[in-house]
């Protein structure tokens, strides 16, 4: 995938954040959650409430990992600006 194509995918924004990045995070969370749900959770503990709660917790963990990685590598993001950890970055149009 070329860099221009990636920039084009990231053009669509929600609250200043790239929808493309959020969707990829959701897809990754769904894959990890589905595999762990199938193999790591016992049958007696499988309820819809636990399924939804564990998915939300995993999604928050994935977002937190992304935040930490962006901080480590010095990438200024809108999410970090919302959290007050850096200035608002320039959003490409």
Gaussian input, Z-matrix of N, CA and C with variables (Angstrom, degrees):
# hf/3-21g

backbone

0 1
 N
 C     1     B1
 C     2     B2     1     A1
 N     3     B3     2     A2     1     D1
 C     4     B4     3     A3     2     D2
 C     5     B5     4     A4     3     D3
 N     6     B6     5     A5     4     D4
 C     7     B7     6     A6     5     D5
 C     8     B8     7     A7     6     D6
 N     9     B9     8     A8     7     D7
 C    10    B10     9     A9     8     D8
 C    11    B11    10    A10     9     D9
 N    12    B12    11    A11    10    D10
 C    13    B13    12    A12    11    D11
 C    14    B14    13    A13    12    D12
 N    15    B15    14    A14    13    D13
 C    16    B16    15    A15    14    D14
 C    17    B17    16    A16    15    D15
 N    18    B18    17    A17    16    D16
 C    19    B19    18    A18    17    D17
 C    20    B20    19    A19    18    D18
 N    21    B21    20    A20    19    D19
 C    22    B22    21    A21    20    D20
 C    23    B23    22    A22    21    D21
 N    24    B24    23    A23    22    D22
 C    25    B25    24    A24    23    D23
 C    26    B26    25    A25    24    D24
 N    27    B27    26    A26    25    D25
 C    28    B28    27    A27    26    D26
 C    29    B29    28    A28    27    D27
 N    30    B30    29    A29    28    D28
 C    31    B31    30    A30    29    D29
 C    32    B32    31    A31    30    D30
 N    33    B33    32    A32    31    D31
 C    34    B34    33    A33    32    D32
 C    35    B35    34    A34    33    D33
 N    36    B36    35    A35    34    D34
 C    37    B37    36    A36    35    D35
 C    38    B38    37    A37    36    D36
 N    39    B39    38    A38    37    D37
 C    40    B40    39    A39    38    D38
 C    41    B41    40    A40    39    D39
 N    42    B42    41    A41    40    D40
 C    43    B43    42    A42    41    D41
 C    44    B44    43    A43    42    D42
 N    45    B45    44    A44    43    D43
 C    46    B46    45    A45    44    D44
 C    47    B47    46    A46    45    D45
 N    48    B48    47    A47    46    D46
 C    49    B49    48    A48    47    D47
 C    50    B50    49    A49    48    D48
 N    51    B51    50    A50    49    D49
 C    52    B52    51    A51    50    D50
 C    53    B53    52    A52    51    D51
 N    54    B54    53    A53    52    D52
 C    55    B55    54    A54    53    D53
 C    56    B56    55    A55    54    D54
 N    57    B57    56    A56    55    D55
 C    58    B58    57    A57    56    D56
 C    59    B59    58    A58    57    D57
 N    60    B60    59    A59    58    D58
 C    61    B61    60    A60    59    D59
 C    62    B62    61    A61    60    D60
 N    63    B63    62    A62    61    D61
 C    64    B64    63    A63    62    D62
 C    65    B65    64    A64    63    D63
 N    66    B66    65    A65    64    D64
 C    67    B67    66    A66    65    D65
 C    68    B68    67    A67    66    D66
 N    69    B69    68    A68    67    D67
 C    70    B70    69    A69    68    D68
 C    71    B71    70    A70    69    D69
 N    72    B72    71    A71    70    D70
 C    73    B73    72    A72    71    D71
 C    74    B74    73    A73    72    D72
 N    75    B75    74    A74    73    D73
 C    76    B76    75    A75    74    D74
 C    77    B77    76    A76    75    D75
 N    78    B78    77    A77    76    D76
 C    79    B79    78    A78    77    D77
 C    80    B80    79    A79    78    D78
 N    81    B81    80    A80    79    D79
 C    82    B82    81    A81    80    D80
 C    83    B83    82    A82    81    D81
 N    84    B84    83    A83    82    D82
 C    85    B85    84    A84    83    D83
 C    86    B86    85    A85    84    D84
 N    87    B87    86    A86    85    D85
 C    88    B88    87    A87    86    D86
 C    89    B89    88    A88    87    D87
 N    90    B90    89    A89    88    D88
 C    91    B91    90    A90    89    D89
 C    92    B92    91    A91    90    D90
 N    93    B93    92    A92    91    D91
 C    94    B94    93    A93    92    D92
 C    95    B95    94    A94    93    D93
 N    96    B96    95    A95    94    D94
 C    97    B97    96    A96    95    D95
 C    98    B98    97    A97    96    D96
 N    99    B99    98    A98    97    D97
 C   100   B100    99    A99    98    D98
 C   101   B101   100   A100    99    D99
 N   102   B102   101   A101   100   D100
 C   103   B103   102   A102   101   D101
 C   104   B104   103   A103   102   D102
 N   105   B105   104   A104   103   D103
 C   106   B106   105   A105   104   D104
 C   107   B107   106   A106   105   D105
 N   108   B108   107   A107   106   D106
 C   109   B109   108   A108   107   D107
 C   110   B110   109   A109   108   D108
 N   111   B111   110   A110   109   D109
 C   112   B112   111   A111   110   D110
 C   113   B113   112   A112   111   D111
 N   114   B114   113   A113   112   D112
 C   115   B115   114   A114   113   D113
 C   116   B116   115   A115   114   D114
 N   117   B117   116   A116   115   D115
 C   118   B118   117   A117   116   D116
 C   119   B119   118   A118   117   D117
 N   120   B120   119   A119   118   D118
 C   121   B121   120   A120   119   D119
 C   122   B122   121   A121   120   D120
 N   123   B123   122   A122   121   D121
 C   124   B124   123   A123   122   D122
 C   125   B125   124   A124   123   D123
 N   126   B126   125   A125   124   D124
 C   127   B127   126   A126   125   D125
 C   128   B128   127   A127   126   D126
 N   129   B129   128   A128   127   D127
 C   130   B130   129   A129   128   D128
 C   131   B131   130   A130   129   D129
 N   132   B132   131   A131   130   D130
 C   133   B133   132   A132   131   D131
 C   134   B134   133   A133   132   D132
 N   135   B135   134   A134   133   D133
 C   136   B136   135   A135   134   D134
 C   137   B137   136   A136   135   D135
 N   138   B138   137   A137   136   D136
 C   139   B139   138   A138   137   D137
 C   140   B140   139   A139   138   D138
 N   141   B141   140   A140   139   D139
 C   142   B142   141   A141   140   D140
 C   143   B143   142   A142   141   D141
 N   144   B144   143   A143   142   D142
 C   145   B145   144   A144   143   D143
 C   146   B146   145   A145   144   D144
 N   147   B147   146   A146   145   D145
 C   148   B148   147   A147   146   D146
 C   149   B149   148   A148   147   D147
 N   150   B150   149   A149   148   D148
 C   151   B151   150   A150   149   D149
 C   152   B152   151   A151   150   D150
 N   153   B153   152   A152   151   D151
 C   154   B154   153   A153   152   D152
 C   155   B155   154   A154   153   D153
 N   156   B156   155   A155   154   D154
 C   157   B157   156   A156   155   D155
 C   158   B158   157   A157   156   D156
 N   159   B159   158   A158   157   D157
 C   160   B160   159   A159   158   D158
 C   161   B161   160   A160   159   D159
 N   162   B162   161   A161   160   D160
 C   163   B163   162   A162   161   D161
 C   164   B164   163   A163   162   D162
 N   165   B165   164   A164   163   D163
 C   166   B166   165   A165   164   D164
 C   167   B167   166   A166   165   D165
 N   168   B168   167   A167   166   D166
 C   169   B169   168   A168   167   D167
 C   170   B170   169   A169   168   D168
 N   171   B171   170   A170   169   D169
 C   172   B172   171   A171   170   D170
 C   173   B173   172   A172   171   D171
 N   174   B174   173   A173   172   D172
 C   175   B175   174   A174   173   D173
 C   176   B176   175   A175   174   D174
 N   177   B177   176   A176   175   D175
 C   178   B178   177   A177   176   D176
 C   179   B179   178   A178   177   D177
 N   180   B180   179   A179   178   D178
 C   181   B181   180   A180   179   D179
 C   182   B182   181   A181   180   D180
 N   183   B183   182   A182   181   D181
 C   184   B184   183   A183   182   D182
 C   185   B185   184   A184   183   D183
 N   186   B186   185   A185   184   D184
 C   187   B187   186   A186   185   D185
 C   188   B188   187   A187   186   D186
 N   189   B189   188   A188   187   D187
 C   190   B190   189   A189   188   D188
 C   191   B191   190   A190   189   D189
 N   192   B192   191   A191   190   D190
 C   193   B193   192   A192   191   D191
 C   194   B194   193   A193   192   D192
 N   195   B195   194   A194   193   D193
 C   196   B196   195   A195   194   D194
 C   197   B197   196   A196   195   D195
 N   198   B198   197   A197   196   D196
 C   199   B199   198   A198   197   D197
 C   200   B200   199   A199   198   D198
 N   201   B201   200   A200   199   D199
 C   202   B202   201   A201   200   D200
 C   203   B203   202   A202   201   D201
 N   204   B204   203   A203   202   D202
 C   205   B205   204   A204   203   D203
 C   206   B206   205   A205   204   D204
 N   207   B207   206   A206   205   D205
 C   208   B208   207   A207   206   D206
 C   209   B209   208   A208   207   D207
 N   210   B210   209   A209   208   D208
 C   211   B211   210   A210   209   D209
 C   212   B212   211   A211   210   D210
 N   213   B213   212   A212   211   D211
 C   214   B214   213   A213   212   D212
 C   215   B215   214   A214   213   D213
 N   216   B216   215   A215   214   D214
 C   217   B217   216   A216   215   D215
 C   218   B218   217   A217   216   D216
 N   219   B219   218   A218   217   D217
 C   220   B220   219   A219   218   D218
 C   221   B221   220   A220   219   D219
 N   222   B222   221   A221   220   D220
 C   223   B223   222   A222   221   D221
 C   224   B224   223   A223   222   D222
 N   225   B225   224   A224   223   D223
 C   226   B226   225   A225   224   D224
 C   227   B227   226   A226   225   D225
 N   228   B228   227   A227   226   D226
 C   229   B229   228   A228   227   D227
 C   230   B230   229   A229   228   D228
 N   231   B231   230   A230   229   D229
 C   232   B232   231   A231   230   D230
 C   233   B233   232   A232   231   D231
 N   234   B234   233   A233   232   D232
 C   235   B235   234   A234   233   D233
 C   236   B236   235   A235   234   D234
 N   237   B237   236   A236   235   D235
 C   238   B238   237   A237   236   D236
 C   239   B239   238   A238   237   D237
 N   240   B240   239   A239   238   D238
 C   241   B241   240   A240   239   D239
 C   242   B242   241   A241   240   D240
 N   243   B243   242   A242   241   D241
 C   244   B244   243   A243   242   D242
 C   245   B245   244   A244   243   D243
 N   246   B246   245   A245   244   D244
 C   247   B247   246   A246   245   D245
 C   248   B248   247   A247   246   D246
 N   249   B249   248   A248   247   D247
 C   250   B250   249   A249   248   D248
 C   251   B251   250   A250   249   D249
 N   252   B252   251   A251   250   D250
 C   253   B253   252   A252   251   D251
 C   254   B254   253   A253   252   D252
 N   255   B255   254   A254   253   D253
 C   256   B256   255   A255   254   D254
 C   257   B257   256   A256   255   D255
 N   258   B258   257   A257   256   D256
 C   259   B259   258   A258   257   D257
 C   260   B260   259   A259   258   D258
 N   261   B261   260   A260   259   D259
 C   262   B262   261   A261   260   D260
 C   263   B263   262   A262   261   D261
 N   264   B264   263   A263   262   D262
 C   265   B265   264   A264   263   D263
 C   266   B266   265   A265   264   D264
 N   267   B267   266   A266   265   D265
 C   268   B268   267   A267   266   D266
 C   269   B269   268   A268   267   D267
 N   270   B270   269   A269   268   D268
 C   271   B271   270   A270   269   D269
 C   272   B272   271   A271   270   D270
 N   273   B273   272   A272   271   D271
 C   274   B274   273   A273   272   D272
 C   275   B275   274   A274   273   D273
 N   276   B276   275   A275   274   D274
 C   277   B277   276   A276   275   D275
 C   278   B278   277   A277   276   D276

   B1=1.4502
   B2=1.5205
   B3=1.3066
   B4=1.4552
   B5=1.5324
   B6=1.3004
   B7=1.4650
   B8=1.5252
   B9=1.3374
   B10=1.4666
   B11=1.5245
   B12=1.3270
   B13=1.4622
   B14=1.5196
   B15=1.3230
   B16=1.4574
   B17=1.5279
   B18=1.3107
   B19=1.4697
   B20=1.5228
   B21=1.3263
   B22=1.4648
   B23=1.5272
   B24=1.3360
   B25=1.4612
   B26=1.5217
   B27=1.3164
   B28=1.4641
   B29=1.5191
   B30=1.3134
   B31=1.4642
   B32=1.5279
   B33=1.3277
   B34=1.4597
   B35=1.5233
   B36=1.3345
   B37=1.4607
   B38=1.5197
   B39=1.3368
   B40=1.4610
   B41=1.5143
   B42=1.3225
   B43=1.4727
   B44=1.5247
   B45=1.3240
   B46=1.4528
   B47=1.5202
   B48=1.3222
   B49=1.4700
   B50=1.5217
   B51=1.3066
   B52=1.4540
   B53=1.5334
   B54=1.3284
   B55=1.4643
   B56=1.5276
   B57=1.3293
   B58=1.4637
   B59=1.5298
   B60=1.3305
   B61=1.4657
   B62=1.5309
   B63=1.3270
   B64=1.4668
   B65=1.5287
   B66=1.3409
   B67=1.4637
   B68=1.5293
   B69=1.3300
   B70=1.4669
   B71=1.5222
   B72=1.3242
   B73=1.4663
   B74=1.5224
   B75=1.3281
   B76=1.4692
   B77=1.5255
   B78=1.3199
   B79=1.4656
   B80=1.5233
   B81=1.3297
   B82=1.4611
   B83=1.5165
   B84=1.3302
   B85=1.4612
   B86=1.5185
   B87=1.3267
   B88=1.4662
   B89=1.5337
   B90=1.3160
   B91=1.4714
   B92=1.5250
   B93=1.3329
   B94=1.4656
   B95=1.5251
   B96=1.3261
   B97=1.4578
   B98=1.5253
   B99=1.3097
   B100=1.4645
   B101=1.5193
   B102=1.3201
   B103=1.4668
   B104=1.5233
   B105=1.3245
   B106=1.4721
   B107=1.5243
   B108=1.3285
   B109=1.4664
   B110=1.5299
   B111=1.3219
   B112=1.4690
   B113=1.5251
   B114=1.3352
   B115=1.4568
   B116=1.5262
   B117=1.3268
   B118=1.4621
   B119=1.5195
   B120=1.3233
   B121=1.4611
   B122=1.5190
   B123=1.3392
   B124=1.4630
   B125=1.5213
   B126=1.3105
   B127=1.4687
   B128=1.5234
   B129=1.3151
   B130=1.4680
   B131=1.5263
   B132=1.3424
   B133=1.4688
   B134=1.5207
   B135=1.3177
   B136=1.4634
   B137=1.5245
   B138=1.3346
   B139=1.4610
   B140=1.5226
   B141=1.3152
   B142=1.4612
   B143=1.5276
   B144=1.3248
   B145=1.4658
   B146=1.5335
   B147=1.3124
   B148=1.4639
   B149=1.5232
   B150=1.3299
   B151=1.4642
   B152=1.5257
   B153=1.3232
   B154=1.4693
   B155=1.5243
   B156=1.3271
   B157=1.4611
   B158=1.5323
   B159=1.3188
   B160=1.4682
   B161=1.5271
   B162=1.3425
   B163=1.4638
   B164=1.5260
   B165=1.3301
   B166=1.4642
   B167=1.5316
   B168=1.3210
   B169=1.4698
   B170=1.5257
   B171=1.3270
   B172=1.4654
   B173=1.5277
   B174=1.3302
   B175=1.4664
   B176=1.5270
   B177=1.3143
   B178=1.4707
   B179=1.5283
   B180=1.3280
   B181=1.4680
   B182=1.5222
   B183=1.3333
   B184=1.4683
   B185=1.5316
   B186=1.3292
   B187=1.4655
   B188=1.5316
   B189=1.3316
   B190=1.4671
   B191=1.5214
   B192=1.3110
   B193=1.4702
   B194=1.5269
   B195=1.3309
   B196=1.4601
   B197=1.5146
   B198=1.3137
   B199=1.4634
   B200=1.5306
   B201=1.3182
   B202=1.4712
   B203=1.5291
   B204=1.3369
   B205=1.4690
   B206=1.5319
   B207=1.3270
   B208=1.4601
   B209=1.5292
   B210=1.3283
   B211=1.4643
   B212=1.5277
   B213=1.3365
   B214=1.4655
   B215=1.5265
   B216=1.3510
   B217=1.4581
   B218=1.5239
   B219=1.3364
   B220=1.4555
   B221=1.5190
   B222=1.3218
   B223=1.4644
   B224=1.5222
   B225=1.3230
   B226=1.4606
   B227=1.5229
   B228=1.3254
   B229=1.4531
   B230=1.5239
   B231=1.3156
   B232=1.4559
   B233=1.5241
   B234=1.3375
   B235=1.4663
   B236=1.5248
   B237=1.3220
   B238=1.4665
   B239=1.5275
   B240=1.3267
   B241=1.4631
   B242=1.5236
   B243=1.3357
   B244=1.4638
   B245=1.5274
   B246=1.3306
   B247=1.4610
   B248=1.5233
   B249=1.3381
   B250=1.4546
   B251=1.5117
   B252=1.3267
   B253=1.4570
   B254=1.5227
   B255=1.3348
   B256=1.4524
   B257=1.5247
   B258=1.3230
   B259=1.4616
   B260=1.5265
   B261=1.3201
   B262=1.4601
   B263=1.5230
   B264=1.3300
   B265=1.4677
   B266=1.5176
   B267=1.3238
   B268=1.4649
   B269=1.5150
   B270=1.3231
   B271=1.4557
   B272=1.5086
   B273=1.3401
   B274=1.4676
   B275=1.5244
   B276=1.2883
   B277=1.4693
   B278=1.4972
   A1=108.03
   A2=116.16
   A3=119.62
   A4=110.45
   A5=114.37
   A6=120.00
   A7=111.19
   A8=117.07
   A9=120.41
   A10=111.30
   A11=116.95
   A12=120.53
   A13=110.19
   A14=117.32
   A15=121.24
   A16=111.05
   A17=117.22
   A18=120.62
   A19=110.56
   A20=116.45
   A21=120.19
   A22=110.81
   A23=117.36
   A24=121.12
   A25=111.41
   A26=116.34
   A27=120.97
   A28=113.43
   A29=118.21
   A30=121.01
   A31=112.06
   A32=117.85
   A33=121.50
   A34=109.04
   A35=115.74
   A36=120.65
   A37=111.82
   A38=114.72
   A39=123.23
   A40=106.60
   A41=117.17
   A42=123.19
   A43=110.98
   A44=116.77
   A45=121.92
   A46=114.46
   A47=117.24
   A48=120.92
   A49=109.59
   A50=116.45
   A51=121.98
   A52=110.89
   A53=115.90
   A54=121.00
   A55=109.45
   A56=116.76
   A57=121.92
   A58=110.88
   A59=117.35
   A60=121.26
   A61=111.38
   A62=116.54
   A63=119.89
   A64=111.10
   A65=117.17
   A66=120.64
   A67=110.27
   A68=117.69
   A69=119.62
   A70=111.49
   A71=117.17
   A72=120.62
   A73=110.50
   A74=117.06
   A75=120.41
   A76=111.85
   A77=117.17
   A78=120.50
   A79=110.51
   A80=116.84
   A81=120.42
   A82=111.97
   A83=116.45
   A84=120.85
   A85=110.76
   A86=116.36
   A87=120.50
   A88=111.35
   A89=117.49
   A90=121.07
   A91=110.57
   A92=116.68
   A93=120.38
   A94=110.61
   A95=116.66
   A96=120.89
   A97=111.32
   A98=117.28
   A99=120.43
   A100=111.42
   A101=116.57
   A102=119.74
   A103=110.84
   A104=116.91
   A105=118.98
   A106=110.95
   A107=117.84
   A108=121.52
   A109=110.44
   A110=116.94
   A111=121.01
   A112=112.03
   A113=116.92
   A114=119.72
   A115=115.14
   A116=118.85
   A117=119.69
   A118=114.84
   A119=117.96
   A120=120.61
   A121=108.81
   A122=115.82
   A123=119.23
   A124=110.72
   A125=116.50
   A126=122.35
   A127=112.67
   A128=118.25
   A129=119.83
   A130=112.70
   A131=117.69
   A132=121.41
   A133=113.20
   A134=118.21
   A135=120.68
   A136=111.02
   A137=115.28
   A138=121.78
   A139=107.69
   A140=116.27
   A141=119.96
   A142=111.62
   A143=116.89
   A144=119.85
   A145=111.29
   A146=116.43
   A147=119.94
   A148=109.83
   A149=116.82
   A150=121.20
   A151=110.50
   A152=117.06
   A153=121.82
   A154=110.53
   A155=116.90
   A156=120.52
   A157=111.29
   A158=117.02
   A159=119.43
   A160=111.26
   A161=117.81
   A162=120.58
   A163=110.25
   A164=117.20
   A165=120.72
   A166=111.16
   A167=116.81
   A168=120.31
   A169=110.32
   A170=117.05
   A171=120.63
   A172=110.76
   A173=117.85
   A174=120.47
   A175=110.50
   A176=117.49
   A177=121.25
   A178=110.02
   A179=117.16
   A180=120.77
   A181=110.42
   A182=117.65
   A183=121.22
   A184=110.82
   A185=117.37
   A186=120.80
   A187=109.95
   A188=116.99
   A189=121.19
   A190=111.16
   A191=117.35
   A192=120.80
   A193=109.85
   A194=116.66
   A195=120.36
   A196=112.36
   A197=116.79
   A198=121.30
   A199=110.28
   A200=116.47
   A201=120.94
   A202=110.84
   A203=116.70
   A204=119.52
   A205=110.91
   A206=117.56
   A207=119.89
   A208=110.82
   A209=117.52
   A210=120.55
   A211=110.95
   A212=117.09
   A213=120.94
   A214=111.17
   A215=115.88
   A216=119.90
   A217=113.68
   A218=117.25
   A219=121.12
   A220=114.76
   A221=117.70
   A222=121.39
   A223=108.73
   A224=116.36
   A225=120.31
   A226=109.12
   A227=115.90
   A228=121.07
   A229=109.95
   A230=115.35
   A231=120.94
   A232=110.00
   A233=117.13
   A234=120.74
   A235=110.51
   A236=117.33
   A237=120.41
   A238=110.67
   A239=117.23
   A240=120.33
   A241=110.25
   A242=117.54
   A243=120.20
   A244=111.26
   A245=116.08
   A246=120.82
   A247=112.63
   A248=117.23
   A249=121.73
   A250=113.74
   A251=117.78
   A252=121.15
   A253=113.16
   A254=118.07
   A255=122.08
   A256=108.70
   A257=116.08
   A258=120.71
   A259=109.24
   A260=115.60
   A261=120.59
   A262=109.44
   A263=117.99
   A264=119.90
   A265=111.37
   A266=115.13
   A267=120.73
   A268=108.81
   A269=116.91
   A270=121.22
   A271=108.80
   A272=117.50
   A273=119.53
   A274=110.98
   A275=116.37
   A276=121.64
   A277=111.00
   D1=128.24
   D2=-178.13
   D3=-77.54
   D4=160.75
   D5=-178.92
   D6=-65.77
   D7=-34.95
   D8=178.22
   D9=-65.15
   D10=-39.39
   D11=178.83
   D12=-65.33
   D13=-41.07
   D14=178.80
   D15=-63.53
   D16=-41.17
   D17=176.83
   D18=-63.39
   D19=-36.81
   D20=179.38
   D21=-67.11
   D22=-40.86
   D23=177.71
   D24=-63.44
   D25=-35.99
   D26=-176.68
   D27=-82.78
   D28=1.78
   D29=-178.36
   D30=-68.27
   D31=-37.91
   D32=179.14
   D33=-69.52
   D34=127.63
   D35=-173.56
   D36=-128.42
   D37=150.98
   D38=172.77
   D39=-131.84
   D40=118.46
   D41=-174.68
   D42=54.33
   D43=33.61
   D44=178.22
   D45=83.82
   D46=-5.85
   D47=-178.63
   D48=-100.84
   D49=147.55
   D50=-178.61
   D51=-67.83
   D52=122.73
   D53=177.76
   D54=-64.55
   D55=-36.56
   D56=178.82
   D57=-57.28
   D58=-46.04
   D59=-179.86
   D60=-66.57
   D61=-40.62
   D62=179.56
   D63=-66.04
   D64=-39.80
   D65=179.02
   D66=-66.49
   D67=-41.80
   D68=176.85
   D69=-62.29
   D70=-37.54
   D71=176.42
   D72=-64.78
   D73=-42.05
   D74=177.12
   D75=-63.31
   D76=-41.77
   D77=179.26
   D78=-64.67
   D79=-45.62
   D80=177.48
   D81=-61.15
   D82=-41.76
   D83=177.15
   D84=-62.28
   D85=-43.09
   D86=179.97
   D87=-62.02
   D88=-43.05
   D89=179.79
   D90=-63.48
   D91=-50.10
   D92=-179.92
   D93=-61.65
   D94=-42.74
   D95=-178.12
   D96=-66.08
   D97=-42.72
   D98=-179.38
   D99=-63.27
   D100=-45.18
   D101=179.37
   D102=-64.41
   D103=-44.54
   D104=-179.92
   D105=-68.06
   D106=-34.84
   D107=178.72
   D108=-65.49
   D109=-39.48
   D110=-178.16
   D111=-70.96
   D112=-38.17
   D113=-170.11
   D114=-108.17
   D115=-21.55
   D116=-172.58
   D117=-109.19
   D118=-16.62
   D119=-177.34
   D120=-101.55
   D121=129.23
   D122=-179.81
   D123=-70.47
   D124=155.36
   D125=-175.83
   D126=-60.65
   D127=-35.85
   D128=-177.25
   D129=-71.58
   D130=-18.61
   D131=-178.97
   D132=-97.30
   D133=2.77
   D134=-176.40
   D135=-87.07
   D136=102.57
   D137=173.20
   D138=-127.86
   D139=161.33
   D140=-178.53
   D141=-65.20
   D142=-34.80
   D143=179.09
   D144=-66.44
   D145=-42.23
   D146=178.02
   D147=-66.37
   D148=-37.59
   D149=178.62
   D150=-60.92
   D151=-49.86
   D152=-178.44
   D153=-65.85
   D154=-45.10
   D155=-179.44
   D156=-62.58
   D157=-45.44
   D158=-178.98
   D159=-66.36
   D160=-33.47
   D161=176.44
   D162=-65.29
   D163=-45.05
   D164=179.92
   D165=-63.42
   D166=-41.98
   D167=178.63
   D168=-62.86
   D169=-43.90
   D170=179.34
   D171=-64.51
   D172=-39.05
   D173=178.23
   D174=-63.40
   D175=-41.77
   D176=177.86
   D177=-64.12
   D178=-39.86
   D179=177.23
   D180=-62.99
   D181=-42.66
   D182=179.63
   D183=-63.77
   D184=-42.40
   D185=177.53
   D186=-63.46
   D187=-41.09
   D188=178.63
   D189=-63.15
   D190=-42.02
   D191=176.80
   D192=-61.15
   D193=-42.14
   D194=177.22
   D195=-61.78
   D196=-41.63
   D197=178.59
   D198=-62.20
   D199=-46.98
   D200=-179.60
   D201=-62.66
   D202=-42.72
   D203=-179.70
   D204=-65.01
   D205=-40.55
   D206=177.16
   D207=-64.00
   D208=-37.68
   D209=177.64
   D210=-66.24
   D211=-42.72
   D212=-179.19
   D213=-60.88
   D214=-43.14
   D215=-176.51
   D216=-90.91
   D217=3.28
   D218=174.60
   D219=71.35
   D220=27.68
   D221=178.82
   D222=-88.19
   D223=121.68
   D224=179.29
   D225=-82.17
   D226=123.28
   D227=-178.94
   D228=-126.27
   D229=163.20
   D230=178.21
   D231=-66.14
   D232=-38.56
   D233=179.45
   D234=-60.47
   D235=-43.01
   D236=177.56
   D237=-65.28
   D238=-34.68
   D239=177.14
   D240=-67.20
   D241=-40.36
   D242=177.15
   D243=-62.20
   D244=-33.79
   D245=179.26
   D246=-82.53
   D247=-4.61
   D248=178.84
   D249=79.32
   D250=21.53
   D251=-176.85
   D252=-96.68
   D253=-12.65
   D254=173.32
   D255=-159.74
   D256=172.02
   D257=178.29
   D258=-74.40
   D259=159.95
   D260=178.76
   D261=-64.47
   D262=123.80
   D263=-179.32
   D264=-75.66
   D265=162.44
   D266=173.79
   D267=-70.24
   D268=126.07
   D269=179.04
   D270=-96.44
   D271=119.39
   D272=-179.05
   D273=-65.70
   D274=143.12
   D275=179.64
   D276=-101.21

